[in-house]
Amino acid sequence: MKGSSQRIVITGASSGIGAATAIAFARQGCHLVLGARGRDGLDDVARRCREAGGRAEVGVVDATDADQVRAFAAEARQALGGIDLWFSDVGIGVVGKYVDVPIADHQRVIASNLVSHMNDAHAVVPIFVEQGYGTWVNMISAGGFVTTPYAAAYSASKFGLRGFSEALRAELNEYPDIHVCDVYPTFVDTPGIHHAGNYTGARLAYPPGVLAPETVADAIVRLARRPRDTTAIGVPATLLKLSQFANPVTTALMNRFMNAWSKKADRVPETTGTIYTPPAGASGIHGGQRRMPRGGNTALVIGAAVAAAAIGIHLSRRDS
């Protein structure tokens, strides 16, 4: 398909990776329908898409509500005349020791990060089956392979997303032109860090070396033309999968790091962030914290996981 013929739907499109991906598709001349909870953010991204050369319409939708998603999908299909690619990008986070975070907040993370993506798929897969083709892109993260202490519900949601995609992909095996594509970036500099709930008492910050949202967006645009089951960004997919072997070691190290960090970082009050309500105004694409790693700074936990996996299975050499 040529770019101008693509009909794209994105949920979680009002900021961060979703917004960057919408603009990247718009530059290809695509027609988009954008969904999220916050109207201000959606209108801002739609304007940027039109300025970039695409067509964009918006719909306010809470993706944790299956009925809302089903109605949104029907409206998007009518507006576009069909759906070529649906990108599920809804995601939130809460940081803190598991028992220190209210269970309602954990439940909201699971609903937003896991159930909302399942709602999306439940609404769009029948459309794909009727069309005979379509691509569902499921934003997961490296957290789908490497567990994250101080973010237990986030880890549960990301591991769950990976399992859900694998099961759905197997069910759709008889439809060769319907694709389920998982995306696993490492840390990405988005406004999500400002939206997260925080029960640590410490100011949240991204590590050095985080990815630009545009890097992830470009990878997703490529999936519209060349669908792949697994796309890892920031670390090779093979090494990401190998990191599972090192999980017991890396999670223990990560927990020690998080304990020390939470005691030393700048103090801030506890907050639920935007997990229950959308942010006021437009959040934009970037978190404003991207910086390159300094020498000797091993910032990404995934790097430690990969290294430990390599040692554990006695790999003598691995191309990066």
CORDAQUI-V744781 format. One record per residue. N is the residue number from 1. RES is the residue in one small letter. NEAR is the number of other C-alpha atoms within 12 Angstrom. Layout:
BEGIN
N_RES_NEAR / N_RES_NEAR
END
This chain:
BEGIN
1_m_18 / 2_k_16 / 3_g_25 / 4_s_20 / 5_s_24 / 6_q_32 / 7_r_39 / 8_i_50 / 9_v_53 / 10_i_55 / 11_t_52 / 12_g_49 / 13_a_51 / 14_s_49 / 15_s_49 / 16_g_42 / 17_i_47 / 18_g_52 / 19_a_48 / 20_a_42 / 21_t_49 / 22_a_58 / 23_i_45 / 24_a_38 / 25_f_48 / 26_a_38 / 27_r_27 / 28_q_30 / 29_g_27 / 30_c_35 / 31_h_40 / 32_l_51 / 33_v_51 / 34_l_52 / 35_g_45 / 36_a_45 / 37_r_37 / 38_g_31 / 39_r_29 / 40_d_25 / 41_g_33 / 42_l_42 / 43_d_30 / 44_d_30 / 45_v_45 / 46_a_41 / 47_r_27 / 48_r_32 / 49_c_35 / 50_r_26 / 51_e_18 / 52_a_23 / 53_g_23 / 54_g_30 / 55_r_34 / 56_a_38 / 57_e_37 / 58_v_38 / 59_g_35 / 60_v_31 / 61_v_35 / 62_d_34 / 63_a_41 / 64_t_33 / 65_d_25 / 66_a_24 / 67_d_18 / 68_q_24 / 69_v_35 / 70_r_27 / 71_a_24 / 72_f_34 / 73_a_42 / 74_a_25 / 75_e_26 / 76_a_36 / 77_r_30 / 78_q_17 / 79_a_23 / 80_l_26 / 81_g_21 / 82_g_32 / 83_i_40 / 84_d_43 / 85_l_52 / 86_w_51 / 87_f_47 / 88_s_49 / 89_d_46 / 90_v_46 / 91_g_47 / 92_i_45 / 93_g_44 / 94_v_46 / 95_v_42 / 96_g_36 / 97_k_26 / 98_y_26 / 99_v_18 / 100_d_21 / 101_v_28 / 102_p_22 / 103_i_17 / 104_a_19 / 105_d_33 / 106_h_37 / 107_q_26 / 108_r_33 / 109_v_38 / 110_i_33 / 111_a_33 / 112_s_41 / 113_n_42 / 114_l_40 / 115_v_30 / 116_s_38 / 117_h_45 / 118_m_37 / 119_n_33 / 120_d_44 / 121_a_42 / 122_h_28 / 123_a_32 / 124_v_43 / 125_v_36 / 126_p_24 / 127_i_29 / 128_f_29 / 129_v_27 / 130_e_16 / 131_q_20 / 132_g_20 / 133_y_27 / 134_g_38 / 135_t_45 / 136_w_46 / 137_v_49 / 138_n_50 / 139_m_48 / 140_i_43 / 141_s_40 / 142_a_43 / 143_g_40 / 144_g_40 / 145_f_41 / 146_v_43 / 147_t_35 / 148_t_39 / 149_p_30 / 150_y_34 / 151_a_36 / 152_a_32 / 153_a_39 / 154_y_41 / 155_s_33 / 156_a_33 / 157_s_40 / 158_k_41 / 159_f_30 / 160_g_28 / 161_l_43 / 162_r_36 / 163_g_21 / 164_f_28 / 165_s_33 / 166_e_21 / 167_a_15 / 168_l_27 / 169_r_29 / 170_a_17 / 171_e_17 / 172_l_25 / 173_n_15 / 174_e_14 / 175_y_22 / 176_p_18 / 177_d_26 / 178_i_36 / 179_h_40 / 180_v_43 / 181_c_39 / 182_d_40 / 183_v_44 / 184_y_40 / 185_p_39 / 186_t_37 / 187_f_38 / 188_v_38 / 189_d_34 / 190_t_35 / 191_p_37 / 192_g_40 / 193_i_34 / 194_h_33 / 195_h_28 / 196_a_36 / 197_g_40 / 198_n_37 / 199_y_30 / 200_t_33 / 201_g_24 / 202_a_24 / 203_r_25 / 204_l_35 / 205_a_29 / 206_y_29 / 207_p_24 / 208_p_24 / 209_g_26 / 210_v_32 / 211_l_34 / 212_a_33 / 213_p_37 / 214_e_29 / 215_t_29 / 216_v_38 / 217_a_37 / 218_d_29 / 219_a_33 / 220_i_45 / 221_v_43 / 222_r_26 / 223_l_33 / 224_a_40 / 225_r_24 / 226_r_21 / 227_p_28 / 228_r_26 / 229_d_27 / 230_t_33 / 231_t_35 / 232_a_32 / 233_i_33 / 234_g_30 / 235_v_32 / 236_p_24 / 237_a_29 / 238_t_22 / 239_l_34 / 240_l_38 / 241_k_27 / 242_l_30 / 243_s_35 / 244_q_31 / 245_f_26 / 246_a_31 / 247_n_32 / 248_p_22 / 249_v_25 / 250_t_31 / 251_t_30 / 252_a_21 / 253_l_22 / 254_m_29 / 255_n_25 / 256_r_17 / 257_f_21 / 258_m_26 / 259_n_20 / 260_a_14 / 261_w_21 / 262_s_26 / 263_k_16 / 264_k_16 / 265_a_17 / 266_d_14 / 267_r_16 / 268_v_17 / 269_p_15 / 270_e_21 / 271_t_26 / 272_t_30 / 273_g_28 / 274_t_28 / 275_i_34 / 276_y_26 / 277_t_20 / 278_p_31 / 279_p_27 / 280_a_17 / 281_g_18 / 282_a_27 / 283_s_34 / 284_g_34 / 285_i_39 / 286_h_29 / 287_g_28 / 288_g_22 / 289_q_26 / 290_r_23 / 291_r_19 / 292_m_19 / 293_p_17 / 294_r_11 / 295_g_9 / 296_g_9 / 297_n_14 / 298_t_17 / 299_a_24 / 300_l_32 / 301_v_40 / 302_i_44 / 303_g_30 / 304_a_32 / 305_a_37 / 306_v_34 / 307_a_31 / 308_a_27 / 309_a_29 / 310_a_25 / 311_i_20 / 312_g_21 / 313_i_18 / 314_h_13 / 315_l_15 / 316_s_11 / 317_r_11 / 318_r_16 / 319_d_11 / 320_s_13
END
